[in-house]
């Protein structure tokens, strides 16, 4: 995680809890209402990124890939 101004301990727990949520198979069938719109989760994943310049690896880059209306 890379959050400016966020306590590292809080960021750790945030990412841990988010990983738990998106790892649950039921998450991809959840629906969320925002105003008059209802969204469903199409895909959520945890990925890693390899920096093409220096080769460093950033793991556990949680992403909610796509929401559908």
C-alpha distances in whole Angstrom, upper triangle without the diagonal:
4,6,10,12,10,11,9,11,11,7,8,11,10,8,11,13,12,12,16,17,16,18,21,23,25,22,23,26,25,26,25,27,26,30,32,30,29,26,25,22,23,20,17,15,12,12,11,12,14,15,18,19,18,17,14,12,8,9,8,7,9,12,15,17,20,22,26,29
4,6,9,9,11,9,12,12,8,10,13,12,11,14,16,15,16,19,20,19,21,24,27,28,24,26,29,27,28,26,28,27,30,33,30,30,27,27,24,25,23,19,18,15,15,14,13,15,15,18,18,17,17,14,13,10,12,11,10,12,14,17,19,22,24,27,30
4,6,6,8,8,11,10,8,11,13,11,11,15,16,15,17,20,20,20,22,25,27,28,25,26,29,27,27,25,27,25,28,31,29,29,26,27,24,26,23,20,19,17,17,17,16,19,18,21,22,21,21,18,17,14,15,14,12,14,15,17,20,22,23,27,29
4,6,9,10,13,12,10,13,16,14,15,18,19,19,20,23,24,24,26,28,31,32,28,29,32,30,30,28,29,27,30,33,31,31,29,30,28,29,27,24,23,21,21,20,19,21,20,23,22,22,23,20,19,16,18,18,16,17,19,21,23,25,26,30,32
4,7,9,12,11,10,13,15,14,16,19,20,19,21,24,24,25,27,30,32,33,29,31,33,31,31,29,30,28,30,33,32,32,30,31,29,31,29,26,25,23,24,23,22,24,23,27,26,25,26,23,22,19,21,20,18,19,21,23,25,28,28,32,33
4,6,8,7,7,10,12,11,12,15,16,16,18,20,21,22,24,26,29,29,26,28,31,28,29,26,28,26,29,32,31,30,28,29,27,29,27,24,23,21,22,21,21,24,23,27,27,26,26,22,21,18,19,17,17,17,19,21,24,26,26,30,32
4,5,5,6,9,10,11,12,14,16,16,18,20,21,23,24,26,30,30,27,29,32,30,30,28,30,29,31,34,33,33,31,31,29,31,29,25,24,22,23,22,23,25,25,28,28,27,27,23,22,19,19,18,18,18,21,23,26,28,29,32,34
4,5,5,6,9,10,11,12,14,15,16,18,20,21,22,25,28,29,26,28,31,29,30,28,30,30,33,36,34,33,31,30,28,30,27,24,22,19,20,19,20,22,22,26,26,24,24,20,19,16,16,15,15,16,19,22,25,27,28,32,34
4,5,5,6,9,10,11,12,14,15,17,19,20,21,23,27,28,25,28,30,28,30,28,30,30,33,36,34,33,31,30,28,30,27,24,22,20,21,21,22,24,25,29,29,27,26,22,21,18,17,16,17,17,20,22,25,28,29,32,34
4,5,5,6,9,10,11,12,14,15,17,18,20,22,25,25,23,25,28,25,26,25,27,26,29,32,31,29,28,27,25,28,25,22,21,19,21,21,22,25,25,29,30,28,27,24,22,19,18,16,16,16,18,20,23,26,26,30,31
4,6,5,6,8,10,10,12,14,15,16,18,20,24,24,21,23,26,24,25,24,26,25,28,31,29,28,26,26,23,25,23,19,18,16,17,17,18,21,22,25,26,25,24,20,18,15,14,12,12,12,15,17,20,23,24,27,29
4,5,5,6,9,10,11,12,14,16,16,19,22,23,21,23,26,24,26,25,27,27,30,33,31,30,27,26,24,25,23,19,17,15,16,16,18,21,22,26,26,25,23,20,17,14,13,11,12,12,16,18,21,24,25,28,31
4,5,5,6,8,10,11,12,14,15,17,21,21,19,22,24,22,24,23,25,25,29,31,30,28,26,25,22,25,22,18,18,16,18,19,21,24,25,29,30,28,27,23,21,17,16,13,14,13,16,18,21,23,24,28,30
4,6,5,6,9,10,11,12,14,16,19,20,17,19,22,20,21,20,22,22,25,28,26,24,22,22,19,22,19,16,16,14,16,17,19,22,24,27,29,28,26,23,20,17,15,12,12,11,13,14,18,20,21,24,26
4,5,5,6,9,10,11,12,14,18,19,16,18,21,19,21,20,23,23,26,29,27,25,22,21,18,20,17,14,13,10,13,14,16,19,21,24,26,25,23,20,17,13,11,8,9,8,11,13,16,19,20,23,26
4,6,5,6,9,10,11,13,16,18,15,18,21,19,22,21,24,25,28,31,28,26,24,22,19,21,18,15,13,11,14,15,18,21,23,27,28,27,25,22,18,15,13,9,11,10,13,15,18,20,21,25,27
4,5,5,6,9,10,11,15,15,13,16,18,17,19,18,21,22,25,28,26,23,21,20,17,20,17,14,14,13,16,18,20,24,26,29,31,30,28,25,22,18,16,12,13,11,13,14,17,19,20,23,25
4,5,5,6,8,10,13,14,11,13,16,14,16,16,19,20,23,25,23,21,18,17,14,16,14,10,10,10,13,15,18,22,23,27,29,28,26,23,20,17,14,10,11,8,10,10,13,16,16,20,22
4,5,5,6,9,12,13,11,13,16,16,18,18,22,22,26,28,25,23,20,18,15,16,13,10,9,7,11,13,16,20,22,25,28,27,24,22,18,15,12,8,9,7,9,10,13,16,17,21,23
4,6,5,7,10,11,10,13,15,15,17,18,21,23,26,28,26,23,20,18,15,17,15,11,11,11,14,17,20,23,26,29,31,30,28,25,22,19,15,12,13,11,13,13,16,18,19,22,24
4,6,6,9,9,7,10,12,11,14,14,18,19,23,25,22,19,17,15,12,14,12,10,11,11,15,18,21,25,27,30,32,32,29,27,23,20,17,14,14,11,12,11,14,15,15,18,21
4,5,7,9,6,8,11,11,13,14,18,19,23,24,22,19,16,13,10,11,9,6,7,8,12,15,18,22,25,27,30,30,27,25,21,18,16,12,12,8,9,8,11,12,13,16,19
4,6,9,8,9,12,13,16,17,21,23,27,28,25,22,19,16,13,13,11,8,8,9,12,15,19,22,25,28,31,30,27,25,21,19,15,12,13,10,11,11,13,15,16,19,22
4,5,6,8,10,11,14,16,20,22,26,27,24,20,18,15,12,13,12,10,11,12,16,19,23,26,29,32,34,34,31,29,25,23,19,16,17,13,14,13,15,16,16,19,21
4,5,6,8,10,13,16,20,22,26,26,23,20,17,13,11,11,10,10,11,13,17,20,23,27,30,32,35,35,32,30,27,24,21,18,18,15,15,13,15,15,16,17,20
4,5,6,7,11,13,17,20,23,23,21,17,15,11,10,11,11,11,13,16,19,23,26,29,32,35,38,38,35,33,29,27,24,20,20,17,16,14,15,15,15,16,18
4,5,5,9,11,15,17,21,21,18,15,12,9,7,9,9,8,11,14,17,21,23,27,30,32,35,35,32,30,27,24,21,18,17,14,13,10,12,12,12,14,16
4,6,9,11,15,17,21,21,17,14,11,7,5,6,6,7,10,14,17,20,23,26,29,31,34,35,32,30,27,24,22,18,18,14,13,10,11,10,10,11,14
4,7,10,13,16,19,19,16,12,10,7,6,8,9,11,14,17,20,24,27,30,33,35,38,38,36,34,31,28,25,22,21,18,16,13,14,12,11,11,13
4,7,10,13,16,17,14,10,8,6,6,9,11,11,15,18,21,25,27,31,33,35,38,38,36,34,31,28,25,22,21,17,16,12,14,12,10,11,12
4,7,10,13,13,10,7,5,4,7,10,12,13,17,20,23,26,28,32,34,36,39,40,38,36,33,30,28,24,23,19,17,13,15,12,9,9,9
4,7,10,11,8,6,5,6,8,12,14,14,18,20,23,27,28,32,34,36,38,39,37,35,32,29,27,24,22,19,17,13,15,13,9,10,10
4,6,7,6,4,6,9,12,15,17,18,21,24,26,30,31,35,36,38,41,41,40,38,35,32,30,27,25,22,19,16,17,15,11,11,10
4,6,5,6,8,11,13,16,18,19,22,24,27,30,31,34,35,37,39,40,39,37,35,31,30,27,25,22,19,16,18,15,12,12,10
4,6,8,11,14,17,20,22,22,26,28,30,33,34,37,38,40,42,43,43,41,38,35,34,31,28,25,23,20,21,18,15,15,12
4,7,10,14,17,19,22,23,27,29,32,35,35,39,40,42,44,45,44,43,40,37,36,33,30,27,24,21,22,19,15,14,11
4,7,10,13,16,18,20,23,26,28,31,32,36,37,39,41,42,41,40,37,34,33,30,27,24,21,18,18,15,11,10,7
4,7,10,13,16,17,21,24,26,30,31,35,36,38,40,42,40,38,36,32,31,28,26,22,19,16,16,13,10,8,6
4,7,9,12,14,17,20,23,26,27,31,32,34,37,38,36,35,32,29,28,24,22,19,16,12,13,10,6,5,5
4,6,9,11,15,18,21,24,26,30,31,33,36,37,35,34,31,28,26,23,21,17,15,11,11,9,5,5,7
4,6,7,11,14,17,21,22,26,28,30,33,34,32,30,27,24,22,19,17,14,11,8,8,6,5,6,9
4,7,10,14,16,20,21,25,27,29,32,33,31,30,26,24,22,19,18,15,12,8,7,5,6,7,10
4,7,10,12,16,18,21,24,26,29,30,27,26,23,20,18,16,14,11,9,6,5,5,7,10,13
4,7,10,13,16,19,22,24,27,27,25,23,20,18,15,12,11,8,6,4,5,7,9,12,16
4,6,10,13,16,19,21,24,24,22,20,17,14,12,9,8,6,5,6,7,10,13,16,19
4,7,10,14,17,19,22,22,19,17,13,11,8,6,6,4,6,9,10,13,16,19,23
4,7,10,13,16,19,18,16,14,11,9,6,6,5,6,7,11,11,14,18,21,24
4,7,10,13,15,15,12,10,7,5,4,6,6,9,10,14,14,18,21,24,28
4,6,9,12,12,9,8,6,5,6,9,8,11,12,15,15,19,22,25,29
4,6,9,9,6,6,5,6,9,12,11,14,16,19,19,22,25,29,32
4,5,6,5,5,6,8,11,14,13,17,17,21,20,24,27,30,33
4,6,6,8,10,12,15,18,16,20,20,23,22,25,29,32,35
4,6,8,11,13,16,20,18,22,23,26,25,28,32,34,38
4,6,9,12,15,18,18,22,23,27,26,29,33,36,39
4,6,10,12,16,16,20,21,25,24,28,31,34,38
4,7,10,13,14,17,19,23,23,27,30,33,36
4,6,10,10,14,16,20,20,24,27,30,34
4,7,7,11,13,17,18,21,24,28,31
4,6,9,12,15,16,20,23,26,30
4,6,9,12,14,18,20,24,27
4,6,10,11,15,18,21,24
4,7,9,12,15,18,21
4,5,9,11,15,18
4,6,8,11,15
4,7,10,14
4,7,10
4,7
4
